[in-house]
Amino acid sequence: MAVWRRLSLAAAAAALVACSDNATTQPSPSPSSTPSRLEPTPTVRQTQPLVLVVHPTRAAQDIDLVTATTIARGTTKSWRGFRVTSLRDAQRSTSALAVVPAAVVGPTVRPVTVGGIDPLKQPARYPLRTVGPKPAEPVVDLTFGGDVMLGRRVATAAARTGDVSRPLRIIGSRLAAADVTVVNLESTLSRAGMAQQGGDSFAAPPGVMKGLREAGVDVLSLANNHTGDFQDRALLETVRLVRAGGLQPVGAGGNVAEALRPAIVERDGVRFGFLAFNAIGETPRATSTSPGALSVRMPPRTGPLNAGDLAALTKAVATLKAAVDVVVVLPHWGRQYTHTPVPAQRTVASALTRAGADLVIGGHPHWVQDVQFAAGKVVAHSLGNLVFDLDFSQQTQEGVLLELTYWGKTLKAARLTPYVIGSDFSPRVVTGAPAEQILSDIR
């Protein structure tokens, strides 16, 4: 990898090949060969995508094949404000673009599509290639969305259309395109008890389960400060309805053992395990004998960081890591209405990744927050709202999807896809300057 990090444009140009994955070379027979001598064996020249990459917090970029080829050959030194330079620069600078083989690409950079084809999602179709090992199979895509609240004014507006899941319809096809899709359900699905937070008690109609399923959602985090809004019976009914709807709930249940039970999803032989916890309070802590959410007490809402809570969680992460290929932790944490995580979020995230977590994907602040990229790991402190009726500010109506691509068990790409929530409470993906503005809050 160190060799390719120092790859010059001239070397990239020399490596560029216009061939298919099965290109071969056949040595010419020797005039002096005899039947007793072994003939040369045809050499199979395997190829891999030659990938153009930018900083991971840049918006999606697409380049036509002719321009991409001139960049790879070193004849074009800049493109639309990007300067063509090294991989190291692309990891650090939002104005850098690098050309590297797919083998060294990871989540610390964002791949550029060429003619609309993503080199890591569709490696066999991608046209720009270089000699190297054929990409590992299979390709598995994961999508994470932020906080989904389908109650209160969202429910009222959706009911007028006759479709309780209406806010999910526009972005639903994008969510469903992933092999695994995960969101946080910021409500109950039942009003079986007394409202606990007044007008901030959230309950969505049970019919939204059909919309969530049609949007491709596989795992639903229930570890948040609204799952308990209508007391224990409603919480238990919500867990039951999620399971009955064909989705896997995680982070809440009838007791702490159920709340701590991971959701496990397997795709093409790769096993993904999910844990979720609530650090905000309001929803009761699950205990050995009572319902609630898996909880970690930490700033800013539930006191100083509790060492016992964190130890129990990191132990669960380590145990899960022994049983799956990729461990995902879904925290509900932090301070609302800020782009800056509280220090305790970084402390807990560091402990979780050391214990074996590969992805830590948070929610609750209602604004996007920092995303940290490392080899094989991503920590996203908050993806913002996905569906919510908090339309009193621009920031509460903005968010990002986190779209990941794995090659087998290896994380190859992490893409941040910005959207804006409209007056109908539906999120719509944005590009260009609006997307860059949202991503600048993450940078």
FENUR-V383499 format. One record per residue. N is the residue number from 0. RES is the residue in one small letter. OMEGA is omega in degrees with one decimal (999 if undefined). Layout:
{{N | RES | OMEGA} {N | RES | OMEGA}}
This chain:
{{0 | m | -179.0} {1 | a | 179.3} {2 | v | -177.7} {3 | w | 176.5} {4 | r | 178.9} {5 | r | -176.4} {6 | l | 177.0} {7 | s | 177.6} {8 | l | 178.6} {9 | a | 178.3} {10 | a | 177.8} {11 | a | 179.1} {12 | a | 179.2} {13 | a | -177.4} {14 | a | -175.7} {15 | l | 179.1} {16 | v | 176.0} {17 | a | -176.0} {18 | c | 177.4} {19 | s | 179.5} {20 | d | -174.7} {21 | n | 179.1} {22 | a | -179.3} {23 | t | 171.6} {24 | t | -177.3} {25 | q | 178.0} {26 | p | 177.5} {27 | s | 179.2} {28 | p | 177.0} {29 | s | 179.9} {30 | p | -175.5} {31 | s | -176.9} {32 | s | 179.2} {33 | t | 179.8} {34 | p | -177.6} {35 | s | -178.7} {36 | r | 177.1} {37 | l | 176.6} {38 | e | 176.5} {39 | p | 178.7} {40 | t | 177.7} {41 | p | -179.8} {42 | t | 177.5} {43 | v | -179.6} {44 | r | 179.3} {45 | q | 178.3} {46 | t | 177.2} {47 | q | 177.2} {48 | p | 169.0} {49 | l | -162.7} {50 | v | 170.0} {51 | l | -174.8} {52 | v | 176.8} {53 | v | 179.6} {54 | h | -174.3} {55 | p | 178.4} {56 | t | 172.1} {57 | r | 177.0} {58 | a | -179.2} {59 | a | 178.3} {60 | q | 175.3} {61 | d | -178.5} {62 | i | 175.4} {63 | d | -173.0} {64 | l | -179.0} {65 | v | 179.8} {66 | t | 179.4} {67 | a | -179.6} {68 | t | 179.0} {69 | t | 175.5} {70 | i | -179.0} {71 | a | -179.5} {72 | r | 177.8} {73 | g | -179.5} {74 | t | 174.3} {75 | t | -174.0} {76 | k | 179.8} {77 | s | -178.7} {78 | w | 175.5} {79 | r | 177.7} {80 | g | 175.6} {81 | f | 171.8} {82 | r | -177.7} {83 | v | -172.8} {84 | t | -172.5} {85 | s | 175.6} {86 | l | -179.9} {87 | r | 178.8} {88 | d | -180.0} {89 | a | 177.2} {90 | q | -172.5} {91 | r | -171.2} {92 | s | 179.1} {93 | t | 178.4} {94 | s | -176.9} {95 | a | 174.9} {96 | l | -178.9} {97 | a | 177.9} {98 | v | -174.4} {99 | v | 175.2} {100 | p | -177.7} {101 | a | -176.5} {102 | a | -176.4} {103 | v | -179.1} {104 | v | 176.3} {105 | g | -174.4} {106 | p | 179.4} {107 | t | 173.5} {108 | v | 178.9} {109 | r | 178.4} {110 | p | 175.3} {111 | v | 175.4} {112 | t | 177.8} {113 | v | -175.9} {114 | g | 178.8} {115 | g | -177.7} {116 | i | 179.4} {117 | d | -175.6} {118 | p | -176.9} {119 | l | 174.2} {120 | k | -176.6} {121 | q | -173.4} {122 | p | -178.2} {123 | a | -177.9} {124 | r | -174.1} {125 | y | -169.2} {126 | p | -175.0} {127 | l | -168.3} {128 | r | 175.7} {129 | t | 178.9} {130 | v | 179.4} {131 | g | -177.5} {132 | p | 178.1} {133 | k | -178.8} {134 | p | 178.0} {135 | a | 174.6} {136 | e | -0.1} {137 | p | 171.6} {138 | v | -179.1} {139 | v | -179.3} {140 | d | 175.2} {141 | l | 174.1} {142 | t | 176.0} {143 | f | 174.1} {144 | g | -177.7} {145 | g | -173.5} {146 | d | -179.1} {147 | v | 178.3} {148 | m | -174.8} {149 | l | 176.8} {150 | g | 175.5} {151 | r | -175.5} {152 | r | 175.6} {153 | v | -180.0} {154 | a | -179.5} {155 | t | 179.6} {156 | a | -179.5} {157 | a | -178.9} {158 | a | 179.4} {159 | r | -180.0} {160 | t | -176.4} {161 | g | -178.1} {162 | d | -175.5} {163 | v | -179.9} {164 | s | -174.7} {165 | r | -177.8} {166 | p | -179.6} {167 | l | -167.7} {168 | r | -173.7} {169 | i | -178.0} {170 | i | -173.8} {171 | g | -178.2} {172 | s | 178.2} {173 | r | 177.4} {174 | l | -175.7} {175 | a | -179.0} {176 | a | 180.0} {177 | a | 175.4} {178 | d | 177.2} {179 | v | 179.6} {180 | t | -172.8} {181 | v | 172.9} {182 | v | 176.2} {183 | n | 178.3} {184 | l | -173.4} {185 | e | 179.4} {186 | s | 166.5} {187 | t | 171.3} {188 | l | -175.1} {189 | s | 173.1} {190 | r | -173.4} {191 | a | -178.9} {192 | g | 178.5} {193 | m | 176.6} {194 | a | -174.2} {195 | q | -176.8} {196 | q | 177.8} {197 | g | -179.6} {198 | g | 175.6} {199 | d | 173.3} {200 | s | -170.8} {201 | f | 172.9} {202 | a | 176.5} {203 | a | 177.2} {204 | p | -178.8} {205 | p | -179.3} {206 | g | 179.2} {207 | v | 178.8} {208 | m | 178.9} {209 | k | 178.9} {210 | g | 176.9} {211 | l | 179.1} {212 | r | 179.9} {213 | e | 175.7} {214 | a | 174.6} {215 | g | -178.2} {216 | v | -179.3} {217 | d | -176.9} {218 | v | -177.9} {219 | l | 175.7} {220 | s | 175.8} {221 | l | -179.3} {222 | a | 179.0} {223 | n | -174.0} {224 | n | 177.2} {225 | h | 178.5} {226 | t | 179.5} {227 | g | -172.9} {228 | d | 179.7} {229 | f | 172.3} {230 | q | -166.9} {231 | d | -175.1} {232 | r | 179.3} {233 | a | 177.6} {234 | l | -179.5} {235 | l | 178.8} {236 | e | 177.6} {237 | t | 177.8} {238 | v | -179.3} {239 | r | -178.3} {240 | l | 177.4} {241 | v | 179.2} {242 | r | -179.1} {243 | a | 179.0} {244 | g | 176.1} {245 | g | 177.1} {246 | l | 178.4} {247 | q | 174.2} {248 | p | 177.1} {249 | v | 173.2} {250 | g | 178.5} {251 | a | 179.9} {252 | g | -175.9} {253 | g | 176.1} {254 | n | -174.5} {255 | v | 178.6} {256 | a | 178.7} {257 | e | 179.2} {258 | a | -179.4} {259 | l | -177.1} {260 | r | -178.3} {261 | p | 165.6} {262 | a | -178.7} {263 | i | -179.6} {264 | v | 178.2} {265 | e | 176.1} {266 | r | 177.1} {267 | d | 176.3} {268 | g | 177.8} {269 | v | -175.9} {270 | r | 178.3} {271 | f | 179.5} {272 | g | -174.2} {273 | f | 170.0} {274 | l | 179.0} {275 | a | 177.8} {276 | f | 179.3} {277 | n | 177.9} {278 | a | -173.6} {279 | i | -177.1} {280 | g | 179.6} {281 | e | 167.7} {282 | t | -178.7} {283 | p | 171.3} {284 | r | 173.8} {285 | a | 176.7} {286 | t | -179.8} {287 | s | -176.1} {288 | t | -175.9} {289 | s | -178.4} {290 | p | 176.4} {291 | g | 179.5} {292 | a | 170.1} {293 | l | -170.7} {294 | s | 170.3} {295 | v | 178.5} {296 | r | -176.3} {297 | m | 175.6} {298 | p | 4.9} {299 | p | -168.6} {300 | r | -170.2} {301 | t | 174.7} {302 | g | 176.3} {303 | p | -179.8} {304 | l | -177.5} {305 | n | -175.8} {306 | a | -179.8} {307 | g | 177.5} {308 | d | -178.5} {309 | l | 179.7} {310 | a | 179.0} {311 | a | -179.6} {312 | l | -180.0} {313 | t | 175.4} {314 | k | 178.5} {315 | a | 177.5} {316 | v | -179.3} {317 | a | 178.2} {318 | t | -179.6} {319 | l | -179.2} {320 | k | 178.9} {321 | a | -174.5} {322 | a | -176.8} {323 | v | 179.4} {324 | d | -176.8} {325 | v | 178.6} {326 | v | 179.4} {327 | v | 175.4} {328 | v | -175.9} {329 | l | -180.0} {330 | p | 167.9} {331 | h | -164.8} {332 | w | 168.3} {333 | g | -179.0} {334 | r | -179.6} {335 | q | 170.1} {336 | y | 173.2} {337 | t | 175.6} {338 | h | -172.3} {339 | t | 176.0} {340 | p | 171.6} {341 | v | -176.6} {342 | p | -178.3} {343 | a | 177.3} {344 | q | 179.6} {345 | r | 179.0} {346 | t | -178.4} {347 | v | 179.4} {348 | a | 178.6} {349 | s | 178.5} {350 | a | -178.8} {351 | l | -179.9} {352 | t | 176.0} {353 | r | -179.1} {354 | a | 177.9} {355 | g | 177.6} {356 | a | 178.0} {357 | d | -179.3} {358 | l | 172.9} {359 | v | -171.0} {360 | i | -170.9} {361 | g | 176.4} {362 | g | 176.5} {363 | h | -174.7} {364 | p | -179.6} {365 | h | 171.1} {366 | w | 172.8} {367 | v | 177.4} {368 | q | -176.2} {369 | d | 168.8} {370 | v | -179.7} {371 | q | -176.8} {372 | f | 174.6} {373 | a | -179.9} {374 | a | 176.0} {375 | g | -176.1} {376 | k | 174.6} {377 | v | 171.7} {378 | v | 177.0} {379 | a | -173.4} {380 | h | 174.4} {381 | s | 176.0} {382 | l | -177.5} {383 | g | 177.7} {384 | n | 171.2} {385 | l | 171.0} {386 | v | -179.8} {387 | f | 177.4} {388 | d | 177.1} {389 | l | -173.9} {390 | d | -179.1} {391 | f | 178.5} {392 | s | 178.9} {393 | q | -173.6} {394 | q | -180.0} {395 | t | 178.0} {396 | q | 178.4} {397 | e | 176.4} {398 | g | 177.8} {399 | v | 163.5} {400 | l | 171.5} {401 | l | -175.7} {402 | e | -174.4} {403 | l | 173.5} {404 | t | 174.2} {405 | y | 165.0} {406 | w | -172.5} {407 | g | -178.1} {408 | k | -174.8} {409 | t | 176.7} {410 | l | -176.5} {411 | k | -176.4} {412 | a | 173.4} {413 | a | -177.1} {414 | r | 175.1} {415 | l | -176.4} {416 | t | -175.8} {417 | p | 175.2} {418 | y | 176.0} {419 | v | 178.3} {420 | i | -177.0} {421 | g | -179.8} {422 | s | 175.9} {423 | d | 179.7} {424 | f | 178.6} {425 | s | 175.1} {426 | p | 178.2} {427 | r | 179.8} {428 | v | 177.5} {429 | v | -180.0} {430 | t | 174.9} {431 | g | -175.3} {432 | a | 177.6} {433 | p | 178.8} {434 | a | 180.0} {435 | e | 179.7} {436 | q | 178.7} {437 | i | -178.9} {438 | l | 178.1} {439 | s | 176.5} {440 | d | 176.6} {441 | i | 179.6} {442 | r | 999}}
